[in-house]
Structure formats: C-alpha cells, structure tokens
Amino acid sequence: MRTTVSPVIATILMVAITVVLAGVLYVWANSLASEGTDTTASTLNTYTSADADDSADPAADGADTLIRMQMTGKDDLAWSFVKVTLSVGDHVYTCSVTGTDDCNITQSAGDNDNAWEPGEYIFLSEGTAEICSAQGCDVGISVLNGGHTVAGSTSQMVN
C-alpha cells in the first residue's frame, strides 16, 4: 500500500514554509537596514592639527598661540556640546571660546560663531595657564562632541 500526502496537508505545509521564510527574510532585511545607522557616534567629522608657528614667549605671560586645528566633515559642531582639552605631562587644560579657561579657542573665518564648521580653522592659545614653555612641548589633544570622541590628531609638538 502506497501512502501519499493529502492535498490539504500539502497546502498547510507550503503555507507554513512560506511564513517561516518570510520571517527569516524580514529579520535579515531589518538587520541590514540597521547596520551603519548607529546614532551613538556624535559625528563622522575629523580634525587635523599643526603647530601655530607662534614662537613661545615667556614675556607674553601665557598668551602664546599654540595649535592650529581644522575640521573636515559635514556637521557643524556647536560649541555648547564641544569639549577641547590639552594635556602636557600630568596637567590637563580646558579650552573654551569664552576666554575664561586655561586655554582659549579663537575661530578664523566661518559663518557661525556658535559652532566649529567644516573647513574652519580654530586656534588654541594659552589663557589663564602657562601651558607650554619657551622650549616647546608635546601637547596631547582631546576633542569631544556630546561626550563622544571626534577623530583626529591626538598630539602635536609645539615649538
């Protein structure tokens, strides 16, 4: 005696297989769509740094321009969310556009005084602290935007 699958059972099996395949495809497509859209990184911008070519002057009483930085990318970084710090040895210095911190940020060009714009140069100079002596020093650089690190130069030799 030969046993065959009834047409009703065959139809139920086909529907079940189709539903399972549709579920697998949905999960796969959903994971593909979410890749690369991680919103925990605050920006894809990067920055470069260079010595500002300002000779360190002990008589300048801590007003030496130390570092020139330029940002590349698409996003304007609002100063209210940006934290720039410099470090020399064990000392960490906070930089700001207000002019009341260890280090001052001065913008060059750009259309928005409230943000660091792509292509815009900023200059970091000594504010209330003597950061680098006349002999020069290696300055560590950290730039955070919304608490997340902005990629770029992590140190700069200042002469």
N, C-alpha and C positions, 0 to 999 in steps of 0.2 A: 504494500500500500504506500502510495506516494502522498506526502503532506505538502501542502502549499500554504502560503500566507494569503489570508483573505484580503480583498481589496480595501476593506475598512481599516484593517491593521496596517497595511502598507501606507495608506494615506496618513494615518496618525504618526507613523514613524517619519515620514517625509516632512510633515509639519514640525515635529519635534526637532529634527536635524536642522531645518531652516531657522528655527527660533534660536537654537544654540549657536549656529554660525553667525546669525545677525548680532547676537550678544557679544561674541568674540570680536567681530569686526568693529562694533561700537566702542568697546573698551580699547582696542588697538588704535582706532582713529582719534579717540579722545586723548590718549596719552601722546600721540604725535602732535596734536594741536596744542597741548600744554607745554611741550618742550620748547625752550628758548624764550619763554614768557615769564621767567622768574622775576617777580617785582621786588624781591628783597634787595637787589643791587640798585643803588640810587642813581647811577649814571654810567654810561659807557664812555664818557669823556676821559681824556688823559691829559697830562700836562708834562711839559719839559722845563728844565731849569738850567740856568747858566749864571756864572759869576757876573755881577752887575758892573764890573770893571770900575768900581769906585774904590780908590785907594783908601785903606783903613787909616784913619787919622785920629791919634789919641786926643788931639786938641778939639776934635769935633764933638766931644762929650756925648758919645753914644748915638750919634746921628748918621752913622755910615750906612749907605745903601749897600746891602749885602748880595741879594739874589734877584735875578730877573726870571719870571716864570711866564709861560704862555700855555693856554689851554687849547686843545683841539677836541672836536666832537660836535654834537648837535644841541646839547642842552645848555641853557643859561643856568649857572649855579647861584642861587640867591644867597647873599651874604648872611642872612639870618639862619641859614642851615649849614653854612660852611665853617669849618674849624681848621685853621692852619697853625701848626706848631713846628717850632725849630728845636733841635737839641744839639748841644755841644757838650761832650763828655756826659756827666751826670745831670746837667742842667737842662730843663725843658722850658721853652719860652713860647708864650701865646701871642699870636699875631691877630690884629684886627684892623678894620677900616676906620675905627673910631679915633685912633691916635692916642689911646689911653693905656695901652698894654705894653708888654715887654718889647714887642715888635710891631711896626706899623706896615699896613698894606696900602700902597698907592696904585691907583688904576691909571693906565695910559690908554687913551682912546676909548673905544666902546661907547655905546649909546645909553647904557643903563647903569647909573651909579649904584644901584641896589643889587647888582649881580656881576659875577665874573662871566663874561661872554666868550664863546669860541673865537679864537684868533686874537683875543685881547691880551696884552702884556700887563702883568702886575709887577710891582717892585716891593721887595721886603727890606725894610730898613730898621735899624736899631731904634727903639722907642725909649722906654724907661730903663732899659738894661743895656749894659755893655756886653754884647753877645760874642763878638769876635775881636781879638786884639790886632794890633798893627802887624803882627807876624802872620796873620791869616789862620784859618782853621777849617776843619771838615765839619760841615753843618748837616745834621740829619733833618729831613723834611717829611712831614706828615700832613696830608690833606684829607679831611673827612667831609662828606656831604650827607647830611641827615644821619650821621653816625656810621656811614659806610665809607670804606677807603676808596679814594679816587686814585686810579693807577697813574704812576709817573715816577720821576726820579726820587729815590729815597735819600740821596745825599748829594751835596755839592761842595766842592772845595772853593773856599772864598779867600781871596788874596787881598 
